[in-house]
């Protein structure tokens, strides 16, 4: 089975100087136990992290570290790498022991790992400036979406409590009423030396979030 890597090069808008390096970055250990992409993936993960950390600091120079950390995690995790892999149809180029019916047999983890390995190979072949350009182009939609990253009330309350009291908030289920298909939970939350702030919701999770909102609005 012959693979046309030129189509992939067109999608990422670079031409590899070392074609063997490109092939190696897309070779899974199941296909070749010695000459595979595991170590290049390790490098690509770090290169991706550096590029994203640098970009986030440029976009959000006044943002808190905690917020930046959450945005960073959403941009470099395996799920996002899988999205990018699918965007450039990386499954057409990855070499695994299963060469027939590739789309059904290549696991998501293999694709996301191969995406990181591809980044590592671009860095080795082209240098930092080029790989940075490729990453920012491929991740452009995800970077734009990072603007609307939302931190829920429970997380905010937890961060506040840990910072001020060095303790987690205390949640307590007060009641669970209604039929099974339509329950109503009443939950209270308190911090050190505060009263219980009570709210309700259609699930325990929703009730906890609503109680956290009441607490935050009163004490922060």
Order of alpha helices (4+ residues) and beta strands (2+ residues): alpha-alpha-alpha-alpha-alpha-alpha-alpha-alpha-alpha-alpha-beta-beta-beta-alpha
